[in-house]
Amino acid sequence: MQAPFYGHVRQYLSIKSEIDAKINEVLMSGNYVQGPMLAAFEKQATAYFGTKHAIGVGNGTDAIWLCLLALGVGPGDEVITHPNTFFATAEAAWIVGATVVFVDCDPKTKNIDPALIEKAITPKTKAIIPVHLYGQCADMAAISAIAKKHHLIVIEDDAQGIDGRGDTFRQGELSDAVCTSFIIQKNLGCFGDGGMIFTNRDDINETVRKLRNHGSAKRDQHSYGFNSRLDDIQAGVLSAKLNHITAWTDQRIAIAKLYDAGLAGCKHIDLPYHTPGYRHVYHLYVIETKDAAQRAAMLKFLVDNGVDAKTHYSIAIHKQEGYPWGKQVRTVGSVANAEKNAASCISLPMFPELRPEEIQHTIEKVRAWDKAQG
């Protein structure tokens, strides 16, 4: 028995006719970049996610980078985030020349700890980037209150949390913008690179639309800008998939509940925390061992026994070889929770098309490893 980590082909086959029809529509239109399919998907996305604007860009990293540029963040400014996430969150801030300020994560949610943000604020602080890690929304109510008090920008990194929400908020309601990635591994993924910025601010919408297209709002007229566009074929794929995202999220939640029940009582691992009332979309189902040595042993055992488990963000950003870029970084206080999370996390197979026997096989092998530890 094998339990695969990815279900990309299964998902494609489940709605093949819908995706193929969208791709064919684009091909026959002759408009492949910034054409009618992209415009239609942007309109569809605003309707689904409830924001005023949705701007398709080249990838999730560009989404954060262009959003920071549009909001005037640059050299001399500081951006607060946490280090137990994908490198691109900090990378986007470094690209615009800002200094990244790391604070620790909450030990339960693994998201940025709002209680630590205010201690990191200086006169140079310009923005906060909370990450909805693994599909669990950050505490946006608390973060928004801090940002308003200190007149700071808030950009939600939603690459892992699309379709998620809190008990009193939707994504985008308590921030200046929401940035997401559409790479195939995401809950809503295309067949290449892609990204999007959601915002209710007209100024961000106008500026990013220029920045993504060589600074051009009108043919042959250019200002400062770049080339970062979501092409129409990818927009078509995403348009077909968006019709199913709610059902796919519900299936992820159902699988997570099976894991929770099946792994309850294991002595040597911690299961994911689900904030009560929140819609956790389980981009990843992440368990934690007690330390890095246990993680390595458990990961090998699972892979050797047919469970394609993986690690995600297993090296905290501030411990990466590429860290830091010059001196554009500092940490405030201990980041021990973030370091522990990075060093001991294991992602179990999680996708909507995962089969019951694959889920059960994963549970059995995790329990077998746990039992062997005594």
N, C-alpha and C positions, 0 to 999 in steps of 0.2 A: 504493500500500500504506500502510495505517495500522496503527500498533501502539498500542492504547489503554492507558491507565494502570490503569483500573479494570475489573473483571469482575463487578460486582455482579449484573447481570441474568443473565449467563451462569450464575453460581453458583445463583441462585434457580431458573432453569429446569432445572438439572441435578437438583435434588431438590424440584421444585415440589410434587409430590403429598405428600411428607412434611411440608413446611412448611405447606401449606394444611390438612392434616389437624390439625396442632397448633393452628393459629389457630382453626379451626372448633371444635375441642374446647373452647378457652377461651371462644369466643363463646357456645356452647351451654350452658356451665356457669353463666354469669351471674356468675362470680367473676373480676374483672379486675385487682384489686389485692390483693397478698398472699393470693392464692388457692392452690388445689391445684397449679396448673402451676408456680408459683414454687417451692413446697416440693419438688416432684418434681425440678425442674431443679437446685436446690441440692443435693439428695441425689445426683443423677447427677454433678454437678460434683465433689463430694468423692470419689466413687468413682474418677473418671477421674484427678484430679490428686493424689490420695493425701493430702489434708489432712483433719483432723478436722471442720472447719467450712467452709462457703462461704456468704457472706451477700450477696445481691443488693442493689445500691444504684442510685441514679439515673444515675451516670456514673463514669468513671474518676477525675476530679478529686475528686468526693465520696468515693470509696473511700479515697484518701490522706488527705483532710481529716478524715473521720470516724475513721479509724484513728489519726491523730495525737491527736485529741480523746480517744479511748478510752484512749490510753496516757498521757494527762496532759501532753502537750506544749503549751506556750503561751507567753505573754509572758515574756521573760527567758531562754528556752531557745534553743539553736542547733541547726540541722539541717544536716548536711553532705551536699552533692550536687555535681553538675557542671553547667556551663552550656550545653553543646552538645546540648540535648534540648528537648522541647516545654515551653512556658512553664508548663503546669499543675503540673509536679513542684514547682517553687519556689512557685508560686501557692498551692498547698494549705497549705504551711508558713506563708506570709504570712497566710493567712486565719485561722489559729489564733493569730496574733500572734508567731510565732517569728521568729528571725533566720536567714536563709539564708546558709550559708557555702559558697562555691564553691571547689573545687579542680580541677586540670586532669584531662583524660582521658588514658588510655593512647594513644600515637600509633598503635598498631596496631589495637586493638579498638574504640577510640573510647569505651569505657566508663570509668567513674571509675577512676583509678589508685590502687590500694590503698596503694602506697608513699607517697602524699602525704596520706592521710587522717589518719594519726597526728600529723603536723605541724600539722593544723588543729584538733585537739582542745584545748578549754579547759575550765575548771570548769563553763562554761555549756552545753557540748555535751550534747545529750539523745538525738539520733538520727542515723542515717545512712540516706539513701535512694539506693541504687544503682539505676540504670536499665539494663534489658536492651536497650540501644539497637540498633535495626534488626533485632532478633531474636537477637542474640548475648548470651548470658548473661554477666553480670559475674563477676568472680572472687570468688564467694561464700565460698569456703573462707578466703581471706585476709581478707576483710571481716568475716566472723564471728569470726575469731580476734582481730581488733582490737577488735571490739565487746565480746567477752567480757572482754578484758583491762581495758577502761575502763568496763564496765557500761553499755553503750549499747544503745538500741533499734535494730533493723534492719527497715526496711520496703522490700520489693522493689517497684519500679515495673515491673510486667510488662505494661504496655499494648501493648508491641511484641513481647513474647517468649513469648506463651502457647504451650505445648507444647514449649518449649525445656528444656534441662537441661545440667548440666556433666558432666564425666567421673566425678566422685565424689559428685554431689549432685543431688537434684531440687529444684525451686523449692519454697520453704516449709520445707525441712528445716533450713536454716541462718539463719533469720530469725524475727522475731516475727509477720510477716504478709506476704502478697503481695497487691498491689492491681493490678487490671486494668481495662481499658476494653473495652466491647463495641460502640462506635460502628462503623458499617458498614465503614469502611476497615480495621478490624483483621482479623487472621487468623481470628478467631472474632467475627463481627459480626452485630448485630441490625439491625432496620429503623428505628432511631431512636437514642436515647441509652440507655446501660446500663453498669453496672459491677459489680464483685464484689470482695469481700475474702476471701481464703483464709487460714486460720490454724489452728494446733493449740492455741491458747490459749483456754480456756473463758471467761476474763474479757473478752477482746476480743470474742468472739462475743456474749456476753450484753449488753455495753455498746453495741456497734454496732447490734444489733437494736432496742434502745430508741431510740438516737439517730436512726436512719433513719425512725422512725415516731412523731415528736412526743413522744419520751420515754416511749412507752407499751409496756408488756409485757402489759397486760390492759385490756380495753375500759373506756373512760371514766376510766382512771387514767393520769395524765401527770406526767412530771417534765421535766427539761431535754432538749430534742431538736429535731429538724428534720423536713423532709419530703424524703426521698431514697429512693425505692423503685423497684426494678426491677419493671415491671408484667408481668402474666401473659402477655400476647400476645408481648412481647419474650422472655420466658422460654421460651415455646413455640418461637419461631423458633430460639433458641439451643440448645434441647434437640434439635431436629432436626439442626442443623448439627454439634453436638458429636459425633455418631456418625460424622462424616466428617473430623474435624480431623486425625487421624493421616495419612490418605491425602492430604489437601490439603497438609499440611506436607511430606510426602515428595515431592509434585509440585513444591513451591517449591524444595526442595533440588535436585531434578533440573534445574530451569530454571537455578538458580544455577550448576550445574556446566557447563551449556551456555554460559552467559555467560563463565564462567571460561576455558573452552577457546577459545571464539571470540574473546575479547578479549586472550588471552595475547600478549605481545610489544608491545602498544601502548606508545609511548614517553612520551606526554604525560598519561597517567591512571594512577592507582593503583586496583587492584581491592580488593574487600572482603577483610578478613582473617578467617579461620575458625580459632578456637582448636582445636587438635588434641584430639579426643575429645569435644568438645562437640556438642550438637545445635543448630545454628544454624538458626532457623526462617524466616529471610529475610522478615520482615515487609516490609522494603525491601531492594533490591539497590542499594547506594550506591557509586558510583565517585567519585574525587576528581581534580580538575584541579590544576594547579600553583599557581594563584592565582585570585582573584575575577574578574579580567578574562577569563581563559581560560574560567572557568565560564560567564560571561554569553555569550561567543561560541559555546561548544559547545552550550549550552542552546537558543539561537536556531537554530542549525544543525539540531539534532535535531527541534525542533518544526516548523521550516519543511519538513523532509523526512519528515514523517509519523510521527515517534516522539514520543508524548505523555510526554516526560520532565518531571520536576518537581524542585523543591528542597524539602527538609524540614529545618526548623530552620536556615534559612540566615542567621539573625541570632541570635547567642548571647544567652542570656537577659539577661546583664548589659549588653548593648548595645541592648536593646529600649527603645522609647519609654516604656513603662510601668514601667521599672526605675529605681530601686528604689521600693518602697512605703515612704515615709518613710526611715528609716535602718536598716531591718531587713535589712541585707545586708553582707557583706564577702567579699573574695577572699583566698586565702592563696597567695602566690607567683604565678608566672606561670601564665596559663591559655592560653598560646600555641597548644597543640595543639588545644584546644577551639575557639578562634577560627579557626584554619586549617581545621578540619573544617567549621565552619559556613559559612565563606566560599567553600569550593571544592567542596561536595558536590552531586552530581546523582543523583537516583533514577531508575533505568530501570524500564520496565514490569515488574511482578512480581505475578502472581496465578496460582492453580492452573489456571485455564482458558485461559491464554495459549496461543495456537496456534503450532505449529512455524514457520510462515511469518512470524509476527509476531516471534518470537524472532530468527529469522535476519535479518529486515529491520533490527531494532534493532542487531544485531551489525555488519551491513554499514555502517550509517550512522555508528556510533561509530568504526569503523575508518577510514572515509572521512575523518571529521573529523581523526582522529589523524594520518593520512598527510599531510593537507594542511598540518599544522604543521611538516613537515620532519623 
